[in-house]
Amino acid sequence: MESSSEHNLITPTRQEALNIWISREGLSHARIARALGLTQSAVSKMLKRDTAPVHRVEQLREFGIPLHLLPQPVNLKPGPKPRSEAGEAA
C-alpha cells in the first residue's frame, strides 16, 4: 500500500505548475487567447513548449504570470534550419 507522503514528494512540471497558477488566478487559456488575439489552441501549444517568442512572453507577464512558469523567451528565426555540412557532402 502506498503512503500519501510518497505523492507529496512529486514536484509538478513547469506546465503543471503554470496550469495550477492560471486556475487559481481565475484565468483560462481562452481568456488569455482573446487578450492576445490568438486561438485557445495556439495559447495552449505555446504554453506547453520550452520556448516562446519574446514579445509573447512579455504579454503573458502582463497577466502577472511568474517568469519561472513561462516558456523561455527566445526569438527563433522562422523557416527551415540550415543543412549541416555532413548532409551537404552526401
Sequence and secondary structure as in RCSB ss.txt:
>XXXX:A:sequence
MESSSEHNLITPTRQEALNIWISREGLSHARIARALGLTQSAVSKMLKRDTAPVHRVEQLREFGIPLHLLPQPVN
LKPGPKPRSEAGEAA
>XXXX:A:secstr
   HHHHHT    HHHHHHHHHHHTT  HHHHHHHHT  HHHHHHHHHSSEE HHHHHHHHTTT  GGGS EE  
   S     HHHHH 
